[in-house]
Amino acid sequence: MKRSQPAVPAPGQESVWAYPRPPRLEHTAKRLQIWLGGELVADTDWSRQPAFRVLETSHPPGYYLPPDAFAPGVLSRASGSSVCEWKGQATYWTLSGGGRVAPRSGWSYESPTPAFREMAGCVAVYAGQMDECRVAGEVVTPQPGDFYGGWITADVVGPFKGEPGSWGW
């Protein structure tokens, strides 16, 4: 499958086509917030515990929040698991907030591979299953498709894995 030409990043932007494969784990000091059912259910605070972003070729960043960033009672373990060739076995989470329940809308790696050990237990969420997710105050656009969980902001350009015609990338 042939991919589209990568967009040329403007100053202050990153191209997801410059991200590595295998993916790279980075700390992020940017404030990450998640709303569900009209309630703020997660909010990071760099001074307590770092949040992370995972950068992988063709994908917008995946953001992983420390468990204590979530309000009490928001996360409950969901059934099933999957395996990422880079990060290891994923655990799924159901998120609840404001009377709304989003089954299997989050995931974590409780015992990740050595390259991702630092983010053990941190939780990522599918932005499209939440009311809203923000990075440094900017409302994110969910990564296209129903499989990937990246968050698109104005500082990243694609094309992005998950768009129509991208299955074989």
MOZINOR-V719802 format. One record per residue. N is the residue number from 1. OMEGA is omega in whole degrees, -180 to 180 (NA if undefined). Layout:
BEGIN
n->N omega->OMEGA
n->N omega->OMEGA
END
This chain:
BEGIN
n->1 omega->-180
n->2 omega->179
n->3 omega->175
n->4 omega->176
n->5 omega->177
n->6 omega->175
n->7 omega->178
n->8 omega->-178
n->9 omega->173
n->10 omega->176
n->11 omega->-179
n->12 omega->178
n->13 omega->175
n->14 omega->172
n->15 omega->177
n->16 omega->178
n->17 omega->174
n->18 omega->178
n->19 omega->-176
n->20 omega->170
n->21 omega->6
n->22 omega->-176
n->23 omega->179
n->24 omega->176
n->25 omega->178
n->26 omega->168
n->27 omega->169
n->28 omega->177
n->29 omega->179
n->30 omega->178
n->31 omega->179
n->32 omega->-179
n->33 omega->-179
n->34 omega->176
n->35 omega->176
n->36 omega->-179
n->37 omega->180
n->38 omega->-179
n->39 omega->171
n->40 omega->-175
n->41 omega->178
n->42 omega->-178
n->43 omega->-178
n->44 omega->177
n->45 omega->-175
n->46 omega->-176
n->47 omega->-180
n->48 omega->-177
n->49 omega->-177
n->50 omega->169
n->51 omega->-175
n->52 omega->167
n->53 omega->178
n->54 omega->-177
n->55 omega->-179
n->56 omega->180
n->57 omega->175
n->58 omega->-178
n->59 omega->169
n->60 omega->-177
n->61 omega->170
n->62 omega->-177
n->63 omega->-179
n->64 omega->-177
n->65 omega->177
n->66 omega->-177
n->67 omega->-179
n->68 omega->174
n->69 omega->-179
n->70 omega->177
n->71 omega->178
n->72 omega->178
n->73 omega->-179
n->74 omega->-175
n->75 omega->169
n->76 omega->-176
n->77 omega->179
n->78 omega->-179
n->79 omega->174
n->80 omega->177
n->81 omega->175
n->82 omega->-179
n->83 omega->172
n->84 omega->-178
n->85 omega->-177
n->86 omega->-172
n->87 omega->179
n->88 omega->-176
n->89 omega->-179
n->90 omega->171
n->91 omega->-179
n->92 omega->-177
n->93 omega->170
n->94 omega->177
n->95 omega->179
n->96 omega->177
n->97 omega->177
n->98 omega->-180
n->99 omega->179
n->100 omega->179
n->101 omega->179
n->102 omega->-177
n->103 omega->175
n->104 omega->-178
n->105 omega->177
n->106 omega->177
n->107 omega->178
n->108 omega->174
n->109 omega->-175
n->110 omega->178
n->111 omega->-175
n->112 omega->176
n->113 omega->-176
n->114 omega->-178
n->115 omega->-177
n->116 omega->-176
n->117 omega->-176
n->118 omega->-179
n->119 omega->180
n->120 omega->178
n->121 omega->178
n->122 omega->-171
n->123 omega->172
n->124 omega->178
n->125 omega->172
n->126 omega->-177
n->127 omega->-178
n->128 omega->178
n->129 omega->179
n->130 omega->172
n->131 omega->-176
n->132 omega->172
n->133 omega->-179
n->134 omega->171
n->135 omega->-179
n->136 omega->178
n->137 omega->-180
n->138 omega->176
n->139 omega->-177
n->140 omega->170
n->141 omega->179
n->142 omega->174
n->143 omega->-179
n->144 omega->178
n->145 omega->-178
n->146 omega->-177
n->147 omega->-173
n->148 omega->-174
n->149 omega->-180
n->150 omega->179
n->151 omega->-179
n->152 omega->175
n->153 omega->-177
n->154 omega->-177
n->155 omega->174
n->156 omega->178
n->157 omega->-176
n->158 omega->13
n->159 omega->-174
n->160 omega->172
n->161 omega->-178
n->162 omega->176
n->163 omega->178
n->164 omega->179
n->165 omega->-176
n->166 omega->-174
n->167 omega->-175
n->168 omega->-179
n->169 omega->NA
END
